[in-house]
């Protein structure tokens, strides 16, 4: 059994481009809330967000400011340990809340 910080499992760390949209992954590179030690096919997981995200938006989300690849990192390090990083991270979460998702 692996014991880890709940933040690492339940909160978004990276947005991964997949066929049909994007999937939010936790710090363990698993879909949010999913346990470690198990393989997940991102392209077939039920938590895919069927949406298009434009590059300027991705650049604002990406901790590196690039936003030019299929993986967009929301933070580096441990934002819960630094007030400034925490503020930046929660602002990015608010941006994610505003993404429009249309399910068919």
C-alpha positions as CSV (number, residue, x, y, z in Angstrom):
1,X,0.0,0.0,0.0
2,X,1.2,3.5,-0.9
3,X,0.4,6.4,1.4
4,X,0.4,9.8,-0.2
5,X,-0.8,13.3,0.4
6,X,-4.5,13.7,-0.5
7,X,-3.7,16.8,-2.5
8,X,-1.4,14.7,-4.7
9,X,-4.3,12.4,-5.6
10,X,-7.3,14.6,-5.7
11,X,-6.1,17.9,-7.1
12,X,-5.1,18.8,-10.7
13,X,-1.4,18.8,-11.5
14,X,-1.3,18.5,-15.3
15,X,-3.7,18.7,-18.2
16,X,-3.0,16.0,-20.7
17,X,-4.2,16.3,-24.3
18,X,-6.0,13.1,-25.4
19,X,-8.2,12.1,-28.3
20,X,-11.4,13.9,-27.8
21,X,-10.3,16.6,-25.4
22,X,-8.2,16.9,-22.2
23,X,-7.9,14.9,-19.0
24,X,-6.8,16.3,-15.7
25,X,-4.2,14.2,-13.9
26,X,-3.0,14.3,-10.4
27,X,0.6,14.5,-9.1
28,X,0.8,10.7,-9.6
29,X,-0.1,11.1,-13.3
30,X,-3.4,9.3,-12.7
31,X,-6.9,10.7,-13.4
32,X,-8.1,12.8,-10.4
33,X,-9.0,10.6,-7.4
34,X,-7.7,7.4,-9.0
35,X,-5.4,5.2,-7.0
36,X,-1.7,4.8,-7.9
37,X,-0.3,1.4,-8.9
38,X,-2.9,0.9,-11.6
39,X,-2.7,1.5,-15.4
40,X,-5.2,3.9,-16.9
41,X,-5.6,4.4,-20.6
42,X,-6.1,8.2,-20.7
43,X,-7.8,8.1,-24.1
44,X,-10.5,5.7,-22.8
45,X,-11.0,7.2,-19.3
46,X,-14.5,8.5,-18.5
47,X,-13.1,11.8,-17.1
48,X,-12.1,13.2,-20.4
49,X,-13.2,16.8,-20.8
50,X,-14.5,17.1,-24.4
51,X,-13.3,20.6,-25.1
52,X,-10.9,22.6,-27.1
53,X,-8.5,24.9,-25.2
54,X,-6.8,27.7,-27.1
55,X,-3.1,28.2,-26.9
56,X,-3.2,31.6,-25.1
57,X,-5.3,30.0,-22.4
58,X,-2.9,27.1,-22.1
59,X,0.1,29.5,-21.8
60,X,-1.6,31.2,-18.9
61,X,-2.2,27.8,-17.2
62,X,1.2,26.3,-17.8
63,X,3.7,26.9,-15.1
64,X,6.5,27.3,-17.7
65,X,4.4,29.8,-19.7
66,X,4.8,27.7,-22.9
67,X,1.5,25.9,-23.3
68,X,2.7,24.5,-26.6
69,X,2.6,20.8,-26.0
70,X,0.1,18.1,-25.0
71,X,0.9,18.4,-21.3
72,X,0.3,21.6,-19.4
73,X,1.6,21.7,-15.8
74,X,-0.3,23.8,-13.3
75,X,2.4,24.0,-10.7
76,X,5.8,22.8,-9.7
77,X,7.0,22.0,-6.2
78,X,4.4,22.1,-3.4
79,X,2.0,25.1,-3.7
80,X,0.3,24.3,-0.4
81,X,3.6,25.2,1.3
82,X,4.0,28.7,-0.2
83,X,1.3,31.4,0.0
84,X,2.3,33.0,-3.4
85,X,2.3,29.7,-5.2
86,X,-1.0,28.7,-3.6
87,X,-2.6,32.0,-4.8
88,X,-1.3,31.3,-8.3
89,X,-2.6,27.7,-8.3
90,X,-6.0,28.6,-7.0
91,X,-6.3,31.3,-9.7
92,X,-5.6,28.6,-12.3
93,X,-8.2,26.4,-10.7
94,X,-10.7,29.2,-11.2
95,X,-9.7,29.5,-14.8
96,X,-10.4,25.7,-15.2
97,X,-13.8,26.2,-13.6
98,X,-14.7,28.6,-16.4
99,X,-13.9,26.1,-19.2
100,X,-17.0,25.3,-21.2
101,X,-17.6,21.6,-21.7
102,X,-20.2,20.1,-24.0
103,X,-21.1,16.5,-23.5
104,X,-22.9,14.7,-26.4
